[in-house]
Amino acid sequence: MLDDTVDAGATRRKLKTFKDLDPECFMHPWDVQATRALRKVPGFETLTKKVMEYGLERVFYLENVADNVRVTDKMFPRLHRYLLWGCKILGVPEPELYVNMDPVPNAFTYGHKRPFIVLTSGLVDLLDEQERFYVIGHELGHIKCGHVLYTVLAENLATIIAMAGRATLGIGALVGTGLALPLLDWYRKAELSADRAALLCVQDQQVAIRTFMKLAGGTRELFEEMDQAEFMRQIRSYADADDSTLNKAYKIMLTAFRTHPFPIMRASHLDTWIREGEFTKVTGIEMDAAPDAQASKS
């Protein structure tokens, strides 16, 4: 399973591939649990069928093709290489990749039957080469883990609830509202599995840390003034705060209506996965330690 290699180009490393890896081997347990809970919510199967019936996936695909630039071997060729590497490492069929003109850093994967990935120009400008590879690996992780159908639901929840409400004299809207919290809960937890897939791609925790630092509040221009050891201290202090029942309650209230976990939380979960040896258990790769928060600054 690990005999093949991918040349990491500018990183001058050889990357292992995991094309036959069962996604359940690396998926975050919160993701697995949330998926099971979501399927038990009354009305969930009906909602899923309505999404496919209304053809929202096709509409958004056509809008994407018309509005964004598709990445190919001739259009943004470096991004295309990262896509090919990630597909080879994770064993994922190559999806279409697009760049969208939007200054807000973001990336998403959309579509169940024909998934495609979109990176905003703000994200591409913010990140360096390896960090872009990390983000593409994250989006490929959603495909590898089978997240894309439920992502379509989450991204169009308000539209679907309104449609269902009109079709059922308001009853569907009530059902849809009851689905909102568990669906968003799943959406956030699916991100934790995709982060693990991204790490399987780049195979370097430093890349993940830099990416989260920038997403949390960094700028490319001032990145040299950011300190990774200090960021790790913040990550681990966030994890330690869970010792307080009150802090747990506050965290739940703060994240209930978010589609993504806070970058600090995502970095914390990935750090724990590495420190507890689960990444090495899955991959056979010994990961270099993250910067010690107590280490002196350079």
C-alpha positions in Angstrom: 0.0 0.0 0.0 2.9 2.4 0.7 5.3 1.3 -2.0 4.4 4.1 -4.4 5.9 7.6 -4.0 5.0 11.0 -5.2 7.7 13.6 -5.8 7.0 16.6 -3.6 8.8 18.9 -6.0 10.0 22.0 -4.3 9.8 20.3 -0.9 12.4 17.8 -2.0 10.6 15.0 -0.2 9.1 11.7 -1.3 5.5 11.3 -0.1 3.9 7.9 0.6 0.6 7.1 -1.1 -2.4 5.5 0.6 -4.7 4.7 -2.4 -6.1 1.6 -0.8 -6.6 3.1 2.6 -10.1 2.7 4.1 -11.2 6.2 5.2 -12.6 4.8 8.4 -9.0 4.2 9.4 -8.3 7.9 9.7 -11.7 9.6 10.1 -12.3 11.5 13.3 -14.6 9.6 15.7 -16.7 12.7 16.1 -17.4 12.7 12.4 -18.4 9.0 12.4 -20.7 9.6 15.4 -22.3 12.7 14.0 -23.0 11.0 10.7 -24.8 8.1 12.5 -26.8 10.6 14.5 -27.7 12.7 11.5 -29.1 9.6 9.7 -31.5 9.0 12.6 -33.0 12.5 12.5 -36.7 12.3 11.4 -37.1 13.7 7.9 -33.4 13.4 6.9 -33.9 10.8 4.2 -36.8 12.9 2.8 -34.7 16.0 2.7 -31.9 14.1 0.9 -34.3 13.0 -1.8 -35.7 16.5 -2.2 -32.2 17.8 -2.9 -31.6 15.4 -5.7 -35.2 15.9 -7.0 -34.8 19.7 -7.3 -31.5 19.3 -9.1 -29.6 21.9 -7.1 -26.3 20.1 -7.7 -26.6 20.6 -11.4 -27.6 24.3 -11.1 -24.6 25.1 -8.9 -22.2 23.1 -11.1 -23.3 25.2 -14.1 -23.0 28.4 -12.2 -19.5 27.4 -11.1 -18.4 26.6 -14.6 -19.7 30.0 -15.9 -18.2 32.1 -13.1 -14.9 30.6 -12.1 -11.6 29.6 -13.8 -10.9 25.8 -14.1 -7.5 24.6 -13.1 -5.7 22.4 -15.7 -2.2 21.5 -16.7 -2.1 24.8 -18.6 -4.2 27.0 -16.3 -2.6 27.4 -12.8 -0.4 24.3 -13.5 1.1 24.3 -10.0 -2.3 24.0 -8.4 -3.1 21.2 -10.9 0.1 19.3 -9.8 -1.0 19.5 -6.2 -4.4 18.2 -7.2 -2.8 15.2 -9.0 -0.5 14.5 -6.1 -3.4 14.5 -3.6 -5.5 12.2 -5.8 -2.6 9.8 -6.1 -1.8 9.9 -2.3 -5.4 9.4 -1.2 -6.6 7.2 -4.1 -9.3 9.6 -5.2 -10.6 10.1 -8.8 -9.5 13.5 -10.1 -12.3 16.1 -9.5 -12.5 19.4 -11.3 -10.7 22.3 -9.5 -11.6 25.9 -9.9 -10.3 29.3 -8.7 -13.0 31.9 -7.7 -12.4 35.6 -7.6 -13.1 36.3 -3.9 -10.8 38.1 -1.5 -12.1 36.1 1.5 -9.9 33.1 2.0 -12.0 30.0 1.6 -12.2 26.6 -0.1 -15.1 24.1 -0.5 -16.0 20.9 -2.3 -19.4 20.6 -3.8 -21.4 18.0 -5.7 -22.3 14.4 -5.1 -22.4 12.8 -8.5 -19.8 15.2 -10.0 -17.8 16.7 -7.2 -15.6 19.8 -7.8 -13.3 21.9 -5.6 -13.2 25.7 -5.5 -10.4 27.8 -4.0 -10.9 31.5 -3.6 -8.3 33.9 -4.9 -7.9 35.3 -1.3 -6.9 31.8 -0.1 -4.4 31.3 -3.0 -2.8 34.6 -2.3 -2.6 34.0 1.5 -1.0 30.6 1.4 2.4 29.4 0.2 2.9 26.4 -2.1 2.9 23.7 0.5 -0.1 25.2 2.3 -2.1 25.3 -0.9 -1.3 21.6 -1.2 -2.6 21.1 2.3 -5.9 22.8 1.5 -6.4 20.8 -1.7 -5.7 17.6 0.3 -8.3 18.7 2.8 -10.9 19.1 0.1 -10.0 15.8 -1.5 -10.4 14.3 2.0 -14.1 15.3 1.9 -14.4 13.2 -1.3 -12.4 10.3 0.2 -14.6 10.2 3.3 -17.9 10.4 1.3 -18.9 13.8 2.7 -20.0 15.4 -0.5 -23.7 14.5 -0.5 -24.3 15.9 3.0 -22.2 18.9 2.1 -24.7 19.7 -0.6 -27.5 19.6 2.0 -25.6 21.8 4.5 -24.7 24.4 1.9 -28.3 24.7 0.7 -30.1 24.2 3.9 -32.0 27.5 3.9 -33.1 27.1 0.3 -34.2 23.5 0.9 -36.2 24.4 4.0 -38.0 27.1 2.2 -38.8 24.8 -0.7 -40.0 22.1 1.6 -42.1 24.5 3.6 -43.9 25.8 0.5 -44.5 22.3 -0.8 -46.0 21.1 2.5 -47.9 24.2 3.8 -45.1 24.9 6.4 -44.7 21.4 7.8 -41.6 20.8 5.8 -40.0 24.0 7.1 -40.5 22.8 10.7 -38.9 19.5 9.8 -36.0 21.2 8.1 -35.4 23.5 11.0 -35.1 20.5 13.3 -32.4 19.2 10.9 -30.3 22.4 10.9 -28.4 21.9 14.2 -27.5 18.2 13.7 -26.5 18.9 10.1 -24.3 21.8 11.0 -22.9 19.7 13.8 -22.0 17.0 11.3 -20.6 19.6 8.9 -18.1 20.9 11.5 -17.0 17.5 12.6 -16.5 16.3 9.0 -13.8 19.1 8.8 -11.7 17.3 11.4 -11.6 14.2 9.2 -10.7 16.3 6.2 -7.8 17.9 8.1 -6.4 14.4 8.8 -6.6 13.6 5.1 -4.7 16.9 4.4 -2.0 15.7 6.7 -1.8 12.4 4.9 -1.1 14.4 1.8 1.6 16.9 3.0 3.0 14.5 5.7 4.4 17.5 7.6 2.8 19.0 10.7 4.6 22.3 10.2 2.6 22.9 7.0 -0.6 22.3 8.8 0.3 24.6 11.7 1.3 27.4 9.2 -2.0 27.0 7.4 -4.1 27.2 10.6 -2.1 30.2 11.8 -2.9 32.1 8.6 -6.6 31.1 8.6 -6.9 32.1 12.3 -5.5 35.6 11.9 -2.3 35.8 9.9 -1.3 37.6 6.8 1.2 36.6 4.3 2.9 39.9 4.5 3.4 39.7 8.3 3.8 36.0 8.6 7.5 36.4 9.6 6.3 38.1 12.7 4.2 35.0 13.7 5.7 32.4 16.1 4.7 28.7 15.7 5.7 27.8 19.2 3.4 30.5 20.6 0.6 29.3 18.3 1.1 25.8 19.7 0.8 27.2 23.2 -2.5 28.8 22.3 -3.7 25.5 20.7 -2.9 23.5 23.8 -4.3 26.1 26.2 -7.6 25.9 24.2 -7.6 22.1 24.7 -6.9 22.5 28.5 -9.9 24.9 28.8 -12.2 21.9 28.3 -11.4 20.9 31.9 -14.1 23.4 32.9 -17.7 22.4 32.4 -18.6 26.1 31.9 -16.0 26.4 29.2 -17.4 23.4 27.4 -20.9 24.9 27.5 -19.5 28.2 26.1 -17.7 26.4 23.3 -20.9 24.6 22.3 -22.9 27.9 22.2 -20.1 29.6 20.2 -20.0 26.9 17.5 -23.6 25.7 17.3 -24.4 27.7 14.1 -21.0 27.7 12.5 -20.3 25.6 9.4 -16.6 25.2 10.3 -14.8 24.7 13.7 -12.5 27.5 14.8 -9.0 27.1 13.3 -7.5 26.8 16.8 -9.8 23.8 17.6 -9.0 22.1 14.3 -5.3 22.5 14.9 -5.7 21.2 18.5 -7.5 18.0 17.3 -4.8 17.4 14.6 -2.0 18.0 17.2 -3.7 15.4 19.5 -4.0 12.9 16.7 -0.2 13.2 16.1 0.9 13.3 19.7 -1.1 10.2 20.6 0.6 8.2 17.8 -2.5 7.6 15.7 -1.0 9.3 12.6 2.0 7.1 12.8 -0.2 4.0 13.4 -2.1 4.7 10.2 0.8 5.8 8.0 3.9 4.3 9.4 5.5 7.8 9.2 7.3 9.2 12.2 6.1 12.8 12.4 8.6 15.5 13.5 7.5 17.1 16.7 5.7 20.4 16.6 7.5 23.4 18.1 7.5 23.3 21.8 5.5 26.2 23.2 8.1 26.6 26.0 11.0 26.8 23.6 12.7 30.1 23.3 11.8 32.2 20.4 14.4 32.6 17.6 
